Amino acid sequence: MSSKILITGGAGFIGSNLTEHFLKQGYHVRVLDNFATGHMHNLLPFFESYPDYFELKVGDIRNLETCLAACEGVDYVLHEAALGSVPRSIKDPITTNTVNIGGFLNMLVSARDTGVKRFVYAASSSTYGDSPTLPKVEDKIGRPLSPYAITKYVDELYADVFARTYGMECIGLRYFNVFGRRQDPNGAYAAVIPLFVKKLMAHEAPNINGDGEYSRDFTYIDNVIQMNERAMLTTNPEAVNQVYNTAYGERTTLNQLVDALRINLSKFDPQIAKIEPTHGPNRVGDIPHSLACINKAKQLLGYDPRYSMAQGLAEACEWYWKNLK
Ligand SMILES: NC(=O)c1ccc[n+]([C@@H]2O[C@H](COP(=O)([O-])OP(=O)(O)OC[C@H]3O[C@@H](n4cnc5c(N)ncnc54)[C@H](O)[C@@H]3O)[C@@H](O)[C@H]2O)c1
């Protein structure tokens, strides 16, 4: 019998990509999601293609009983469920806290009590806060700049304490601006790449916060899938109970991003090449630059990211062109 993986937040962007990948690998996958920001359409194909291997539990990680039931019979947990977005957390810190910390703790307790072998969870580059150091190295963080950043850091602290106190195996993946197929372009808290793609495809100007010289380590989804797989399966004892930057290790400014999107999308619609971005004020809670050092993941997990930002962007644009039209 193949191993069973519980993917929380499996109806969302990263979770549905992990679900697809591990179903293709022959694992049993159970998804737990309450559809707060995820979508049933991200999961529908799996019911048809993997009827004996795919299972959906609709439920909320804020409920301990739900988490316990979801962890029953599971070998590995990939915990992705959370409320993302810095601005969302600034507007409503209580809900972000309840889901991202309370829900996280419920999942840790449930994984412990049901004997899950390993708990791999979505951490965040926001934990680097106001640290000006570039590139970001795992053991050097600054002060958090948003309620969201606090929640993701508290999760790391809980995972570390559970590992040391109860002998659990936990691995945190600090994602850096992940992008790719199925990332949601809609809603008030859409991420910058799908938001700009949607604008450009509608022949509208994307609006950049600030002068466009802020930069990010944009990370293609397939590199993130590889990190999850390596973290889940590593047999290196030194690699367990650690946190890892999960990124490509290159930074791109917002101005460069818009240029690259225009070039990629103008292959499908030449008019897009002429659309100029507009600029607004910088956003509260945003750090100017973000760039990961990925040496720790390379050394301890054998991480070998295959997709540069440019390669990932070309694939993502093609996907959006086919699926958003
Ligand atoms: N996308 C990024 O660039 C990025 C960067 C850093 C960290 N992360 C983290 O990665 C994880 C996945 O992010 P994503 O981009 O796929 O976001 P997403 O919003 O697409 O997915 C999150 C999923 O969690 C579900 N969810 C939310 N609250 C829930 C609850 N109370 N109970 C059950 N399910 C719930 C949502 O419905 C959704 O399907 C999150 O933990 C996020 O904080 C993402």
Ligand as a Chemical Component Dictionary entry (heavy atoms), coordinates in Angstrom:
data_LIG
# 
_chem_comp.id                   LIG 
_chem_comp.type                 NON-POLYMER 
_chem_comp.pdbx_formal_charge   0 
_chem_comp.three_letter_code    LIG 
# 
loop_
_chem_comp_atom.comp_id 
_chem_comp_atom.atom_id 
_chem_comp_atom.alt_atom_id 
_chem_comp_atom.type_symbol 
_chem_comp_atom.charge 
_chem_comp_atom.model_Cartn_x 
_chem_comp_atom.model_Cartn_y 
_chem_comp_atom.model_Cartn_z 
_chem_comp_atom.pdbx_ordinal 
LIG N1  N1  N 0  2.089  31.938 -2.233 1  
LIG C1  C1  C 0  3.167  32.435 -1.647 2  
LIG O1  O1  O 0  3.962  33.147 -2.254 3  
LIG C2  C2  C 0  3.469  32.108 -0.209 4  
LIG C3  C3  C 0  4.611  32.698 0.385  5  
LIG C4  C4  C 0  4.905  32.389 1.714  6  
LIG C5  C5  C 0  4.104  31.495 2.417  7  
LIG N2  N2  N 1  2.988  30.963 1.810  8  
LIG C6  C6  C 0  2.169  30.021 2.598  9  
LIG O2  O2  O 0  1.907  28.883 1.804  10 
LIG C7  C7  C 0  0.630  28.337 2.142  11 
LIG C8  C8  C 0  -0.215 28.165 0.903  12 
LIG O3  O3  O 0  -0.389 29.431 0.290  13 
LIG P1  P1  P 0  -1.125 29.623 -1.112 14 
LIG O4  O4  O 0  -0.415 30.705 -1.822 15 
LIG O5  O5  O -1 -1.352 28.327 -1.753 16 
LIG O6  O6  O 0  -2.510 30.251 -0.601 17 
LIG P2  P2  P 0  -4.021 29.857 -0.955 18 
LIG O7  O7  O 0  -4.857 30.914 -0.323 19 
LIG O8  O8  O 0  -4.169 29.605 -2.410 20 
LIG O9  O9  O 0  -4.196 28.476 -0.177 21 
LIG C9  C9  C 0  -4.496 28.392 1.186  22 
LIG C10 C10 C 0  -5.549 27.305 1.363  23 
LIG O10 O10 O 0  -5.828 27.154 2.762  24 
LIG C11 C11 C 0  -7.241 27.050 2.915  25 
LIG N3  N3  N 0  -7.607 27.504 4.244  26 
LIG C12 C12 C 0  -7.547 28.780 4.734  27 
LIG N4  N4  N 0  -8.017 28.825 5.991  28 
LIG C13 C13 C 0  -8.377 27.557 6.303  29 
LIG C14 C14 C 0  -8.952 26.964 7.452  30 
LIG N5  N5  N 0  -9.263 27.710 8.545  31 
LIG N6  N6  N 0  -9.203 25.639 7.457  32 
LIG C15 C15 C 0  -8.924 24.885 6.367  33 
LIG N7  N7  N 0  -8.394 25.395 5.245  34 
LIG C16 C16 C 0  -8.125 26.716 5.204  35 
LIG C17 C17 C 0  -7.813 27.926 1.830  36 
LIG O11 O11 O 0  -9.170 27.665 1.524  37 
LIG C18 C18 C 0  -6.872 27.635 0.680  38 
LIG O12 O12 O 0  -7.324 26.543 -0.096 39 
LIG C19 C19 C 0  0.045  29.264 3.195  40 
LIG O13 O13 O 0  0.360  28.744 4.465  41 
LIG C20 C20 C 0  0.804  30.571 2.983  42 
LIG O14 O14 O 0  0.856  31.356 4.136  43 
LIG C21 C21 C 0  2.656  31.240 0.520  44 
# 
loop_
_chem_comp_bond.comp_id 
_chem_comp_bond.atom_id_1 
_chem_comp_bond.atom_id_2 
_chem_comp_bond.value_order 
_chem_comp_bond.pdbx_ordinal 
LIG N1  C1  SING 1  
LIG C1  O1  DOUB 2  
LIG C1  C2  SING 3  
LIG C2  C3  SING 4  
LIG C2  C21 DOUB 5  
LIG C3  C4  DOUB 6  
LIG C4  C5  SING 7  
LIG C5  N2  DOUB 8  
LIG N2  C6  SING 9  
LIG N2  C21 SING 10 
LIG C6  O2  SING 11 
LIG C6  C20 SING 12 
LIG O2  C7  SING 13 
LIG C7  C8  SING 14 
LIG C7  C19 SING 15 
LIG C8  O3  SING 16 
LIG O3  P1  SING 17 
LIG P1  O4  DOUB 18 
LIG P1  O5  SING 19 
LIG P1  O6  SING 20 
LIG O6  P2  SING 21 
LIG P2  O7  DOUB 22 
LIG P2  O8  SING 23 
LIG P2  O9  SING 24 
LIG O9  C9  SING 25 
LIG C9  C10 SING 26 
LIG C10 O10 SING 27 
LIG C10 C18 SING 28 
LIG O10 C11 SING 29 
LIG C11 N3  SING 30 
LIG C11 C17 SING 31 
LIG N3  C12 SING 32 
LIG N3  C16 SING 33 
LIG C12 N4  DOUB 34 
LIG N4  C13 SING 35 
LIG C13 C14 SING 36 
LIG C13 C16 DOUB 37 
LIG C14 N5  SING 38 
LIG C14 N6  DOUB 39 
LIG N6  C15 SING 40 
LIG C15 N7  DOUB 41 
LIG N7  C16 SING 42 
LIG C17 O11 SING 43 
LIG C17 C18 SING 44 
LIG C18 O12 SING 45 
LIG C19 O13 SING 46 
LIG C19 C20 SING 47 
LIG C20 O14 SING 48 
# 
